[in-house]
Each structure stands twice: as structure tokens, then as C-alpha cells.
Amino acid sequence: MSTPSVNTSAVIPAGFGEAAFEAFLATRDEPDWVTQSRRQAFQHYRELLETELDPEEWRRVDLRALRPDRFQLSTGSEVSQATANSRTAETLLKGRAEFAGHVTHVDGQLASHDLAEELAAKGVIFGDLAVVVREHSGLIQKYFMTKAVDSKTDRFSAWHAAFWTGGTVLYVPRNTVVEAPLHSLITLQSEKAADFSHTLVILEEGASATLLEETASTTEENLGLHVGAVELILAKDARLRYVQLQNWNHKVWHIGHQAGRVENNGFLQWTVGGIGAKLAHIHQDVVLDGRGAEAEVNGVTFSTDQQVHSFYTQQGHNAAETRSDLLYKQVLRDHARAIWRGMIRVEPEGQQTNGYQRNDSLMLSPTCRADAIPGLEIEADDVRCTHGATAGRVDEEQIFYCMSRGMSEYEAMHIIVEGFFQTVFDRIPVEVVRETLNQAIIKKLGFGR
């Protein structure tokens, strides 16, 4: 049942108080269960604003300059103009490969979408969350913030659950294999625009798919806010490759809750590329719920100027014979800062599991900083869990050696940085992703300035 009437031409006040929330609800055409879940989440958000954030996750992240009252949600009436200007967004992946489908959002509103007819005929759903939640309400209600991301985790998850706007849904039915990758693009265009997009991937038993998702700003000047969520839900024997490339401009705040759940013998390969944003903080959970489930998590970040890239990762082993493998590589320059706090948690049922996590940081200047805090919590007595972290400067002798062979300093630095990232690149089977990350590295190093 949908709300009886909506006002898509209403103006939503800036900020995220009571007036903004009610004005926002008036623009929505959603099932009653969605409206009720938003109201509950907004109540939690107001309560959680009065409580302290978890110091284990947030003590090294400075949020004092974040002012939510400066940002504003878009309404449906702005979609047409946003669509008209969406072609100006510079993206990393669009046009670089053949995709089976696209979904593009601008300022939290759907701009365009398409899906190959043969996949739609097989029952694959790929489109905008705001549309899919109306057309397939029963399917979405079963999974939306019930299995992976919990809206009560902290103020940011509750904030997102109350104000989520658009987002991408991928549903693949049982034993259906999607060969070509799918592409999702999320852009911020307007000054002080807020994006609360939500990605929901559901793979039924034996299904397989690849989703490449990227975020981008249409200008280098506009302030922006992204408070997002990603949910990856894999049934028995399902296989998912999910790539997220974060490439906002350096004036965007990027905060997200992301979680993957994997059932028996399922396999999740999750690759994160963090390049843009003023401050990015990702809470990333991978939970292995079924016997034989596997997850491989790859992370690449390149921070320059005064950027802050922060990751709080958790690998949960809830069943026997599960395997998780996390590898993050971070490069920093100027006054940038990288923070990684990782944890492997093995429950008593997780016997004979294998957990691994590693974080390496390469610092290109004496003024940047990297913090890495790995951790283990083991409740089983027959497991193999290891972790490690390294941080260091570029070896000046390596640069000298390259330059003595006729290379410029930039070329020498590119070879060294590319070599540092190579162990992660070798784990990424999608060629266009490897090429895209390499191009982003070249740009970050300053070629072509």
C-alpha cells in the first residue's frame, strides 16, 4: 500500500531536523512499512545524537568540522535538470567496458537505468531502490536492513535509514549466472547536496554476478555529503564480485555502513578503491554464516593534500571451515592521513576456519600519517588466524636508481607505487578495474597537471 499522496514539488529545508524529515516524507511515494521504518530510524537518530560514538571506531576520526545543517536533500522535481546535466560527470569506469546494465543517480535521484532484455527475462532485477521498493515490496522488505546493515548500530546508520533516497538494487534469481558486469554510478552535482544512496545486492542460491559501482562529483568546487549503506547478501553457493570506487572531489564528506553476509560455500570478492573525499570513513563488516563460506576483501587507497581515509573492518566467522582474507594497501602524500582498524572475530561454532588480515602503508612525504590497528577475537580452539601491518617511507635509493636509468622522478614514483599496489591488483580479475585504478594513481601522482 502506498502513501495516499505525495508532493514532489515541495522544498525540503536544509539540515536533518524534524521539519526537514516531515518535508522529506511528503515527497515520497512508498509502502507503509518503509514510512514506518523511516520514522523509527529517525527516532533512533535523534536519540543517538545524544550518545557518544564508539571510541574504538571513531576516536581517530575528527568530525568537528562536519555540519549537517549546511546540506540539503534533493526532491523529485529536480530530477529532470539533474538528468540533463548528468553527462558532465567525469567517471572512472563509464564507457571503458561493455556492461549488461547501468543505473545512474544524481544528487540522490535516479537519472537513468537500463538492463539487458535477456537478463530481465530471466528474472534479474537491476534498478533504482526507490522504484524497486514499490514494484517488489515483498522481496525488498525481507532483506532491506534486516540481515546485513543494522540501523541501530550508531547515529550514521540510523541517519541513513531515516533519510535514504535512491540507490541500486541487484537481485539475481536461483542458479542464474550474469556473465557481463553491471555498472552503478552515483554522482553529486549541486552545491551542498546530500546523497543517502543505498546499495542492496541479493544473490539467491547458486547465482553469480559482478557489480562495479563508483561515486563521482561533477565539479571540483561543490561541497557534498554522502551518508550511504551497502548490503551484499549471498545465499548458498552464490558468487559475487563487488567493486566500489570512491572518487568524490576533495570537499565531500563520505560516511558509510557496508556489510556482506555469505551462506554455505558462497564466495564474496569485495574490492574497495578510495581516492576522493575530504574525509571518508567506512564501517565494513564481512560475516561468514555458512560452512565453507569464503570472503576476499581488497582495499586500495591513495590520499593526498589533507584527505583522511578511515576504515573500520570486521571479519566474522560464524560457521565451521570458513575463510576470510583481507588485504589493504594505502599510499599517502602531503598532509594526508590513513586509518585502519581491523578485527577478526571467530565464534565458538567457527572451528577449522582460516582468517587473515593485512594492512600496508607507503608514505611519500614526511608530513603524512598512517594508523593501523589489527585485532583478533577467537572463541574457537581449532583455527588459523593471522594478521599484520606495516608502514614505511619510499626508499630514496630506489628513486635514485630509476632516475639514473633515465626516468623522471614522477615516472620513478609511479613504478614504485604501482609495484606497491601490485599484490592487490593481482587479486582483481576484472581488467577494467585494474586499468582504472592505475589511471587514478597516475592522476594522483600529478601527471598531466
The 8 nearest C-alpha neighbors of each residue, nearest first, counted from 0:
[[1, 30, 31, 2, 29, 3, 133, 32],
 [2, 0, 30, 29, 3, 28, 31, 133],
 [1, 3, 4, 28, 29, 30, 31, 0],
 [4, 2, 1, 5, 28, 0, 29, 30],
 [5, 3, 2, 6, 28, 25, 1, 27],
 [6, 4, 26, 25, 27, 28, 7, 3],
 [5, 7, 26, 8, 9, 25, 4, 27],
 [6, 8, 26, 75, 9, 76, 5, 74],
 [7, 9, 76, 6, 10, 75, 74, 26],
 [10, 8, 7, 6, 11, 26, 22, 74],
 [11, 9, 12, 8, 74, 22, 73, 23],
 [10, 12, 22, 19, 23, 9, 13, 72],
 [13, 11, 19, 10, 14, 71, 18, 22],
 [14, 12, 71, 70, 68, 69, 11, 19],
 [68, 13, 15, 67, 70, 71, 16, 69],
 [16, 14, 19, 20, 68, 13, 17, 67],
 [17, 15, 19, 18, 14, 20, 68, 13],
 [16, 18, 20, 19, 21, 15, 22, 41],
 [19, 17, 21, 20, 16, 22, 12, 15],
 [20, 18, 12, 22, 16, 15, 17, 11],
 [19, 21, 23, 17, 18, 22, 16, 24],
 [22, 20, 24, 23, 18, 19, 17, 25],
 [23, 21, 25, 19, 11, 20, 24, 18],
 [22, 24, 20, 21, 25, 26, 19, 11],
 [25, 23, 21, 27, 26, 22, 20, 34],
 [24, 26, 22, 5, 23, 27, 6, 21],
 [27, 25, 7, 6, 5, 24, 23, 9],
 [28, 26, 24, 25, 29, 5, 23, 7],
 [29, 27, 2, 5, 1, 26, 30, 4],
 [28, 30, 1, 27, 2, 133, 33, 31],
 [31, 29, 1, 0, 33, 32, 2, 133],
 [30, 32, 34, 33, 1, 0, 35, 29],
 [33, 31, 35, 34, 30, 36, 140, 29],
 [34, 32, 36, 31, 35, 30, 37, 29],
 [35, 33, 37, 31, 36, 32, 38, 30],
 [34, 36, 38, 32, 37, 33, 31, 39],
 [35, 37, 33, 39, 38, 34, 40, 32],
 [38, 36, 161, 40, 34, 35, 39, 41],
 [39, 37, 41, 35, 40, 36, 42, 34],
 [40, 38, 36, 42, 41, 37, 35, 43],
 [39, 41, 43, 161, 37, 157, 42, 38],
 [40, 42, 44, 161, 38, 43, 39, 37],
 [41, 43, 39, 45, 40, 44, 38, 46],
 [44, 42, 40, 46, 41, 45, 47, 157],
 [43, 45, 41, 157, 47, 154, 42, 46],
 [44, 46, 42, 48, 43, 47, 41, 49],
 [47, 45, 43, 44, 48, 49, 42, 50],
 [48, 46, 44, 50, 154, 49, 45, 43],
 [49, 47, 45, 46, 50, 154, 44, 51],
 [48, 50, 47, 46, 51, 45, 44, 154],
 [51, 49, 47, 48, 52, 46, 154, 153],
 [52, 50, 53, 49, 48, 47, 54, 153],
 [51, 53, 54, 57, 50, 153, 154, 56],
 [52, 54, 55, 56, 57, 51, 58, 153],
 [55, 53, 58, 57, 56, 52, 51, 59],
 [56, 54, 53, 57, 58, 340, 59, 52],
 [55, 57, 54, 53, 58, 311, 340, 59],
 [56, 58, 54, 60, 59, 55, 53, 52],
 [57, 59, 54, 60, 56, 55, 61, 53],
 [58, 60, 57, 61, 338, 56, 54, 55],
 [61, 59, 57, 58, 62, 309, 280, 56],
 [60, 62, 63, 59, 58, 64, 57, 65],
 [63, 61, 65, 64, 60, 66, 278, 57],
 [62, 64, 65, 61, 66, 60, 67, 278],
 [63, 65, 62, 66, 61, 67, 252, 278],
 [66, 64, 62, 63, 67, 252, 61, 69],
 [65, 67, 68, 69, 64, 70, 63, 14],
 [66, 68, 69, 14, 70, 65, 15, 224],
 [14, 69, 67, 66, 70, 13, 15, 71],
 [70, 68, 67, 66, 14, 13, 191, 71],
 [71, 69, 191, 68, 192, 67, 13, 14],
 [70, 72, 13, 192, 193, 14, 191, 73],
 [73, 71, 193, 192, 11, 74, 70, 194],
 [72, 74, 106, 71, 77, 107, 75, 192],
 [75, 73, 76, 77, 7, 72, 26, 8],
 [74, 76, 7, 77, 78, 73, 108, 8],
 [75, 77, 8, 74, 78, 7, 79, 9],
 [78, 76, 75, 80, 79, 74, 81, 73],
 [79, 77, 81, 75, 80, 76, 82, 108],
 [78, 80, 82, 81, 77, 83, 76, 110],
 [81, 79, 83, 82, 78, 77, 84, 76],
 [82, 80, 78, 84, 83, 79, 85, 105],
 [81, 83, 110, 79, 85, 80, 84, 78],
 [82, 84, 80, 81, 85, 79, 86, 78],
 [83, 85, 81, 82, 86, 87, 80, 88],
 [86, 84, 82, 87, 88, 83, 81, 105],
 [85, 87, 84, 88, 83, 82, 89, 217],
 [88, 86, 85, 84, 217, 89, 218, 83],
 [87, 89, 217, 86, 85, 90, 216, 215],
 [90, 88, 87, 217, 215, 91, 216, 86],
 [91, 89, 92, 93, 88, 215, 213, 214],
 [90, 92, 435, 93, 89, 213, 439, 95],
 [93, 91, 95, 90, 94, 435, 96, 431],
 [94, 92, 95, 90, 91, 96, 182, 184],
 [93, 95, 96, 92, 97, 91, 90, 98],
 [94, 96, 92, 93, 431, 97, 91, 435],
 [97, 95, 94, 98, 431, 93, 92, 180],
 [98, 96, 99, 95, 179, 94, 180, 181],
 [99, 97, 181, 180, 100, 179, 96, 182],
 [100, 98, 181, 179, 115, 180, 114, 97],
 [99, 101, 114, 181, 113, 98, 115, 182],
 [102, 100, 182, 112, 113, 183, 181, 103],
 [101, 103, 112, 183, 111, 126, 184, 182],
 [104, 102, 184, 111, 110, 185, 183, 109],
 [103, 105, 109, 185, 110, 108, 107, 186],
 [104, 106, 186, 108, 107, 187, 81, 110],
 [107, 105, 187, 194, 108, 188, 192, 186],
 [108, 106, 194, 165, 105, 164, 104, 196],
 [109, 107, 104, 105, 165, 106, 78, 110],
 [108, 110, 104, 111, 103, 105, 165, 127],
 [111, 109, 82, 104, 103, 105, 108, 78],
 [112, 110, 103, 102, 109, 113, 104, 82],
 [113, 111, 102, 101, 103, 126, 114, 110],
 [112, 114, 100, 101, 102, 115, 111, 126],
 [115, 113, 100, 99, 116, 101, 125, 119],
 [114, 116, 99, 118, 117, 100, 119, 113],
 [117, 115, 119, 118, 120, 114, 121, 113],
 [116, 118, 120, 119, 115, 121, 114, 123],
 [117, 119, 121, 120, 116, 123, 115, 122],
 [118, 120, 123, 116, 122, 121, 117, 124],
 [119, 121, 117, 118, 122, 116, 123, 115],
 [122, 120, 118, 119, 123, 117, 175, 172],
 [121, 123, 119, 120, 124, 172, 118, 171],
 [124, 122, 171, 119, 118, 170, 121, 172],
 [123, 125, 170, 169, 122, 119, 126, 171],
 [126, 124, 169, 168, 170, 123, 114, 167],
 [125, 127, 168, 167, 102, 112, 128, 124],
 [126, 128, 167, 130, 129, 166, 131, 168],
 [127, 129, 131, 166, 167, 130, 168, 165],
 [128, 130, 165, 132, 127, 131, 133, 164],
 [131, 129, 128, 127, 133, 132, 134, 126],
 [132, 130, 134, 128, 133, 135, 129, 127],
 [131, 133, 136, 130, 135, 129, 128, 134],
 [134, 132, 136, 131, 130, 135, 29, 30],
 [133, 135, 131, 132, 136, 130, 137, 129],
 [136, 134, 132, 131, 138, 137, 133, 139],
 [135, 137, 132, 139, 133, 138, 134, 140],
 [138, 136, 140, 139, 135, 141, 132, 134],
 [137, 139, 136, 135, 141, 140, 142, 132],
 [138, 140, 136, 141, 142, 137, 143, 132],
 [141, 139, 137, 143, 142, 138, 136, 132],
 [140, 142, 139, 138, 143, 137, 145, 146],
 [141, 143, 139, 145, 140, 146, 144, 138],
 [144, 142, 140, 145, 139, 141, 199, 146],
 [145, 143, 148, 149, 146, 147, 142, 150],
 [144, 146, 142, 143, 147, 149, 148, 141],
 [147, 145, 144, 142, 148, 143, 260, 149],
 [146, 148, 258, 230, 144, 259, 145, 260],
 [149, 147, 144, 258, 230, 150, 146, 257],
 [150, 148, 151, 152, 144, 147, 145, 156],
 [149, 151, 157, 156, 152, 160, 148, 40],
 [150, 152, 149, 153, 157, 156, 43, 154],
 [153, 151, 149, 150, 156, 154, 157, 155],
 [152, 154, 155, 156, 151, 157, 47, 52],
 [153, 155, 47, 157, 44, 156, 158, 48],
 [156, 154, 158, 157, 153, 159, 226, 254],
 [155, 157, 150, 159, 158, 153, 154, 152],
 [158, 156, 150, 160, 44, 40, 154, 155],
 [159, 157, 155, 161, 156, 44, 160, 154],
 [158, 160, 156, 163, 162, 157, 161, 226],
 [161, 159, 157, 158, 163, 40, 162, 150],
 [160, 162, 37, 41, 40, 158, 159, 163],
 [161, 163, 159, 160, 164, 158, 195, 37],
 [164, 162, 195, 159, 160, 196, 161, 165],
 [163, 165, 195, 107, 196, 162, 166, 108],
 [166, 164, 196, 107, 129, 108, 128, 127],
 [165, 167, 196, 197, 128, 198, 127, 168],
 [166, 168, 198, 127, 128, 126, 199, 197],
 [167, 169, 199, 125, 126, 128, 200, 198],
 [168, 170, 125, 200, 124, 201, 199, 171],
 [169, 171, 201, 124, 123, 202, 200, 168],
 [170, 172, 123, 202, 203, 206, 175, 201],
 [173, 171, 203, 175, 123, 122, 206, 174],
 [172, 174, 203, 204, 206, 175, 205, 171],
 [175, 173, 205, 206, 204, 176, 172, 203],
 [176, 174, 206, 173, 172, 171, 207, 177],
 [175, 177, 207, 206, 178, 208, 174, 171],
 [178, 176, 208, 179, 207, 175, 180, 209],
 [177, 179, 176, 180, 208, 209, 207, 99],
 [180, 178, 99, 98, 177, 181, 209, 97],
 [181, 179, 209, 98, 210, 99, 178, 182],
 [182, 180, 210, 100, 98, 99, 211, 101],
 [181, 183, 101, 211, 212, 210, 100, 98],
 [182, 184, 212, 102, 101, 103, 211, 213],
 [183, 185, 103, 213, 212, 214, 102, 104],
 [186, 184, 214, 104, 103, 105, 213, 215],
 [187, 185, 215, 105, 216, 214, 104, 106],
 [186, 188, 106, 216, 105, 189, 217, 215],
 [187, 189, 217, 106, 216, 186, 105, 190],
 [190, 188, 192, 191, 187, 221, 106, 223],
 [189, 191, 221, 192, 222, 188, 223, 220],
 [192, 190, 222, 70, 223, 189, 71, 221],
 [191, 193, 223, 71, 189, 190, 70, 72],
 [194, 192, 224, 72, 71, 70, 225, 223],
 [193, 195, 225, 107, 106, 196, 224, 226],
 [196, 194, 163, 227, 226, 164, 225, 159],
 [195, 197, 166, 165, 227, 164, 194, 163],
 [196, 198, 166, 228, 227, 229, 167, 199],
 [199, 197, 229, 167, 166, 168, 230, 228],
 [198, 200, 168, 230, 229, 231, 167, 169],
 [201, 199, 169, 231, 168, 170, 232, 230],
 [202, 200, 170, 232, 169, 233, 231, 203],
 [203, 201, 233, 171, 206, 170, 234, 237],
 [202, 204, 173, 234, 172, 206, 171, 205],
 [205, 203, 235, 234, 173, 237, 206, 236],
 [204, 206, 174, 237, 236, 173, 203, 235],
 [207, 205, 174, 237, 175, 173, 176, 203],
 [206, 208, 238, 176, 237, 239, 177, 175],
 [209, 207, 177, 239, 176, 240, 178, 210],
 [208, 210, 240, 180, 239, 241, 181, 211],
 [211, 209, 181, 241, 180, 182, 212, 240],
 [212, 210, 242, 182, 241, 181, 243, 183],
 [213, 211, 183, 243, 182, 184, 242, 210],
 [212, 214, 244, 184, 243, 245, 185, 183],
 [213, 215, 185, 245, 246, 186, 184, 247],
 [216, 214, 247, 186, 246, 90, 185, 187],
 [217, 215, 187, 247, 186, 218, 248, 188],
 [216, 218, 88, 188, 87, 187, 89, 215],
 [219, 217, 216, 220, 221, 188, 248, 88],
 [218, 220, 248, 221, 216, 217, 249, 250],
 [221, 219, 218, 222, 250, 248, 190, 249],
 [222, 220, 190, 219, 218, 223, 191, 250],
 [221, 223, 191, 250, 190, 251, 220, 224],
 [222, 224, 251, 191, 192, 193, 252, 221],
 [223, 225, 193, 252, 251, 194, 253, 192],
 [224, 226, 194, 253, 195, 193, 227, 252],
 [227, 225, 254, 195, 255, 159, 253, 194],
 [228, 226, 255, 195, 196, 197, 225, 159],
 [227, 229, 256, 197, 255, 257, 198, 230],
 [228, 230, 257, 198, 197, 199, 258, 256],
 [229, 231, 199, 258, 147, 259, 257, 198],
 [230, 232, 259, 200, 199, 258, 260, 201],
 [233, 231, 201, 260, 259, 200, 202, 230],
 [232, 234, 261, 202, 237, 260, 262, 201],
 [235, 233, 204, 262, 203, 237, 202, 261],
 [234, 236, 263, 204, 262, 265, 237, 264],
 [237, 235, 265, 205, 264, 204, 263, 234],
 [238, 236, 205, 265, 206, 204, 235, 234],
 [239, 237, 207, 266, 265, 267, 206, 236],
 [240, 238, 267, 208, 207, 209, 241, 268],
 [239, 241, 209, 268, 269, 267, 210, 208],
 [240, 242, 269, 210, 209, 211, 239, 268],
 [243, 241, 270, 211, 212, 271, 269, 210],
 [242, 244, 212, 271, 213, 272, 211, 245],
 [245, 243, 272, 213, 271, 273, 246, 212],
 [246, 244, 273, 214, 213, 274, 272, 275],
 [245, 247, 275, 215, 274, 214, 244, 248],
 [248, 246, 275, 215, 276, 216, 245, 214],
 [247, 249, 219, 276, 275, 250, 216, 251],
 [248, 250, 277, 276, 251, 275, 247, 219],
 [251, 249, 277, 222, 248, 276, 223, 221],
 [252, 250, 223, 276, 277, 224, 222, 249],
 [251, 253, 224, 278, 277, 276, 225, 279],
 [254, 252, 279, 225, 278, 251, 226, 224],
 [255, 253, 226, 280, 279, 281, 225, 227],
 [254, 256, 227, 281, 228, 226, 282, 257],
 [255, 257, 228, 282, 281, 283, 229, 156],
 [256, 258, 229, 283, 228, 282, 230, 284],
 [259, 257, 284, 230, 147, 283, 285, 148],
 [258, 260, 231, 285, 232, 230, 286, 147],
 [261, 259, 286, 232, 287, 233, 285, 147],
 [260, 262, 233, 287, 265, 288, 292, 234],
 [261, 263, 289, 235, 234, 288, 265, 292],
 [264, 262, 289, 235, 290, 292, 265, 291],
 [263, 265, 292, 291, 236, 235, 290, 262],
 [264, 266, 236, 237, 292, 263, 235, 262],
 [267, 265, 238, 293, 294, 292, 237, 239],
 [268, 266, 294, 239, 238, 240, 269, 295],
 [267, 269, 295, 240, 294, 296, 239, 241],
 [270, 268, 296, 241, 242, 240, 297, 267],
 [271, 269, 297, 242, 298, 296, 241, 243],
 [272, 270, 298, 243, 242, 244, 297, 299],
 [271, 273, 244, 299, 300, 298, 245, 243],
 [274, 272, 300, 245, 244, 275, 299, 271],
 [273, 275, 246, 301, 300, 245, 272, 302],
 [274, 276, 246, 247, 248, 249, 245, 273],
 [277, 275, 249, 251, 247, 278, 248, 252],
 [276, 278, 249, 250, 306, 251, 252, 307],
 [277, 279, 307, 252, 276, 306, 308, 253],
 [280, 278, 253, 308, 254, 309, 276, 252],
 [279, 281, 309, 254, 310, 308, 253, 255],
 [280, 282, 310, 255, 254, 283, 256, 311],
 [281, 283, 256, 311, 257, 312, 310, 255],
 [282, 284, 312, 257, 258, 281, 311, 256],
 [285, 283, 258, 313, 312, 314, 259, 257],
 [286, 284, 259, 314, 258, 315, 260, 313],
 [285, 287, 315, 260, 314, 288, 259, 316],
 [288, 286, 261, 316, 292, 317, 289, 260],
 [289, 287, 317, 262, 318, 261, 286, 260],
 [290, 288, 263, 262, 318, 292, 287, 291],
 [291, 289, 263, 319, 318, 292, 320, 321],
 [290, 292, 264, 321, 320, 263, 289, 293],
 [293, 291, 264, 265, 321, 263, 289, 290],
 [294, 292, 322, 266, 323, 321, 265, 267],
 [295, 293, 267, 323, 266, 268, 324, 296],
 [294, 296, 268, 324, 323, 325, 269, 267],
 [295, 297, 325, 269, 270, 268, 324, 326],
 [298, 296, 270, 326, 327, 325, 271, 269],
 [297, 299, 327, 271, 270, 272, 328, 326],
 [300, 298, 272, 328, 329, 327, 273, 271],
 [301, 299, 273, 329, 274, 272, 330, 302],
 [300, 302, 330, 274, 331, 329, 273, 303],
 [301, 303, 331, 335, 306, 332, 330, 300],
 [302, 304, 332, 335, 333, 306, 331, 305],
 [303, 305, 333, 334, 335, 306, 332, 302],
 [306, 304, 335, 334, 303, 307, 333, 336],
 [305, 307, 335, 277, 302, 304, 303, 278],
 [306, 308, 278, 336, 337, 335, 279, 309],
 [309, 307, 337, 279, 278, 280, 338, 336],
 [308, 310, 338, 280, 337, 339, 279, 281],
 [311, 309, 339, 281, 280, 312, 338, 282],
 [310, 312, 282, 340, 341, 339, 283, 281],
 [313, 311, 341, 283, 284, 310, 282, 340],
 [312, 314, 342, 284, 341, 343, 285, 315],
 [315, 313, 343, 285, 286, 344, 284, 342],
 [314, 316, 286, 344, 287, 345, 285, 343],
 [317, 315, 345, 287, 349, 318, 346, 286],
 [316, 318, 288, 349, 346, 287, 348, 315],
 [319, 317, 349, 348, 290, 289, 288, 316],
 [318, 320, 349, 350, 290, 321, 351, 352],
 [321, 319, 352, 351, 291, 290, 350, 322],
 [320, 322, 291, 352, 292, 319, 293, 290],
 [323, 321, 353, 293, 354, 352, 294, 292],
 [322, 324, 294, 354, 293, 295, 355, 353],
 [323, 325, 355, 295, 356, 354, 296, 294],
 [324, 326, 356, 296, 295, 297, 355, 357],
 [325, 327, 357, 297, 356, 358, 298, 296],
 [328, 326, 298, 358, 297, 299, 357, 359],
 [329, 327, 359, 299, 358, 360, 298, 420],
 [330, 328, 360, 300, 299, 301, 359, 361],
 [329, 331, 361, 301, 360, 362, 300, 302],
 [332, 330, 302, 362, 301, 335, 363, 303],
 [331, 333, 303, 363, 364, 335, 367, 362],
 [332, 334, 304, 303, 335, 367, 364, 366],
 [335, 333, 367, 305, 366, 304, 332, 336],
 [336, 334, 305, 306, 367, 303, 304, 302],
 [335, 337, 368, 307, 369, 367, 306, 308],
 [338, 336, 369, 308, 309, 307, 370, 368],
 [339, 337, 309, 370, 369, 371, 310, 308],
 [338, 340, 310, 371, 309, 311, 370, 372],
 [339, 341, 372, 311, 373, 371, 312, 310],
 [342, 340, 312, 373, 313, 374, 311, 372],
 [341, 343, 374, 313, 375, 373, 314, 312],
 [342, 344, 314, 375, 313, 376, 315, 374],
 [343, 345, 376, 315, 377, 314, 375, 316],
 [346, 344, 316, 377, 378, 349, 315, 376],
 [345, 347, 378, 349, 348, 317, 316, 379],
 [348, 346, 379, 378, 349, 345, 350, 317],
 [349, 347, 318, 346, 350, 319, 317, 379],
 [348, 350, 319, 318, 346, 317, 347, 316],
 [349, 351, 319, 381, 352, 379, 348, 382],
 [352, 350, 382, 320, 381, 319, 349, 353],
 [353, 351, 320, 321, 382, 350, 322, 319],
 [352, 354, 322, 383, 384, 382, 321, 323],
 [355, 353, 384, 323, 322, 324, 383, 385],
 [356, 354, 324, 385, 386, 384, 325, 323],
 [355, 357, 325, 386, 326, 324, 387, 385],
 [358, 356, 387, 326, 388, 386, 325, 327],
 [357, 359, 388, 327, 328, 326, 389, 387],
 [360, 358, 389, 328, 388, 390, 329, 327],
 [361, 359, 390, 329, 330, 328, 389, 362],
 [360, 362, 330, 391, 392, 390, 329, 331],
 [363, 361, 392, 331, 364, 330, 391, 332],
 [364, 362, 332, 331, 393, 392, 361, 365],
 [363, 365, 332, 366, 362, 333, 367, 331],
 [366, 364, 367, 363, 362, 333, 392, 368],
 [365, 367, 334, 364, 333, 368, 332, 335],
 [368, 366, 334, 335, 336, 333, 365, 332],
 [367, 369, 336, 337, 335, 366, 370, 334],
 [368, 370, 337, 336, 338, 371, 360, 367],
 [369, 371, 338, 339, 337, 372, 368, 336],
 [372, 370, 339, 340, 338, 373, 388, 369],
 [371, 373, 340, 341, 339, 374, 370, 388],
 [374, 372, 341, 340, 342, 371, 386, 387],
 [373, 375, 342, 341, 343, 372, 376, 386],
 [376, 374, 343, 342, 344, 377, 373, 384],
 [377, 375, 344, 343, 345, 378, 374, 342],
 [376, 378, 345, 379, 344, 375, 346, 380],
 [377, 379, 347, 346, 345, 376, 380, 344],
 [380, 378, 347, 377, 350, 381, 346, 349],
 [381, 379, 382, 378, 350, 377, 347, 351],
 [382, 380, 351, 350, 379, 383, 352, 349],
 [383, 381, 351, 352, 350, 380, 353, 384],
 [382, 384, 353, 352, 354, 385, 381, 351],
 [383, 385, 354, 353, 355, 382, 386, 375],
 [386, 384, 355, 354, 356, 383, 387, 375],
 [385, 387, 356, 357, 355, 373, 384, 388],
 [388, 386, 357, 358, 356, 373, 389, 385],
 [387, 389, 358, 357, 359, 371, 390, 373],
 [388, 390, 359, 360, 358, 391, 387, 371],
 [391, 389, 360, 359, 361, 388, 369, 392],
 [390, 392, 361, 362, 360, 393, 389, 359],
 [391, 393, 362, 361, 363, 394, 390, 364],
 [394, 392, 363, 395, 362, 361, 391, 397],
 [393, 395, 396, 397, 392, 398, 391, 399],
 [396, 394, 398, 397, 393, 399, 400, 392],
 [397, 395, 399, 394, 398, 400, 401, 393],
 [396, 398, 400, 395, 394, 399, 401, 393],
 [397, 399, 395, 401, 396, 400, 411, 402],
 [400, 398, 396, 402, 397, 401, 403, 395],
 [399, 401, 397, 403, 398, 402, 396, 404],
 [402, 400, 404, 398, 403, 399, 411, 406],
 [403, 401, 406, 399, 405, 404, 400, 407],
 [402, 404, 400, 401, 405, 399, 406, 398],
 [405, 403, 402, 401, 406, 400, 399, 407],
 [406, 404, 402, 403, 407, 401, 400, 411],
 [407, 405, 402, 401, 410, 404, 411, 408],
 [406, 408, 410, 409, 402, 411, 405, 401],
 [407, 409, 411, 410, 412, 402, 406, 398],
 [410, 408, 412, 411, 407, 413, 444, 446],
 [411, 409, 413, 407, 412, 408, 406, 414],
 [412, 410, 408, 414, 409, 413, 401, 398],
 [411, 413, 409, 415, 410, 414, 416, 408],
 [414, 412, 410, 416, 411, 415, 417, 409],
 [413, 415, 417, 411, 412, 416, 418, 410],
 [414, 416, 412, 418, 413, 417, 419, 411],
 [417, 415, 419, 413, 418, 414, 412, 420],
 [418, 416, 420, 414, 419, 415, 413, 421],
 [417, 419, 421, 415, 416, 420, 414, 422],
 [418, 420, 416, 417, 421, 415, 422, 328],
 [421, 419, 417, 418, 423, 422, 424, 416],
 [420, 422, 424, 418, 423, 419, 417, 425],
 [423, 421, 425, 424, 420, 426, 419, 418],
 [422, 424, 426, 421, 425, 420, 297, 427],
 [423, 425, 421, 427, 426, 422, 433, 420],
 [426, 424, 422, 423, 427, 421, 428, 433],
 [425, 427, 423, 424, 428, 422, 297, 421],
 [426, 428, 424, 425, 429, 433, 423, 432],
 [427, 429, 430, 426, 425, 433, 424, 432],
 [430, 428, 432, 431, 427, 433, 434, 180],
 [431, 429, 433, 432, 428, 434, 427, 435],
 [430, 432, 434, 433, 429, 435, 96, 95],
 [433, 431, 435, 430, 434, 429, 436, 427],
 [432, 434, 430, 436, 435, 431, 424, 437],
 [435, 433, 431, 437, 432, 436, 438, 430],
 [434, 436, 432, 438, 437, 433, 431, 91],
 [435, 437, 439, 433, 438, 434, 432, 440],
 [436, 438, 440, 434, 439, 435, 433, 441],
 [439, 437, 441, 435, 440, 436, 434, 442],
 [438, 440, 436, 442, 437, 441, 443, 435],
 [441, 439, 443, 437, 438, 442, 444, 436],
 [442, 440, 438, 444, 439, 443, 446, 437],
 [441, 443, 439, 445, 440, 444, 446, 438],
 [444, 442, 440, 445, 441, 439, 301, 303],
 [443, 445, 441, 442, 446, 440, 409, 413],
 [444, 446, 442, 443, 448, 447, 441, 409],
 [447, 445, 448, 442, 441, 444, 409, 443],
 [446, 448, 445, 442, 441, 444, 443, 409],
 [447, 446, 445, 442, 444, 443, 441, 409]]
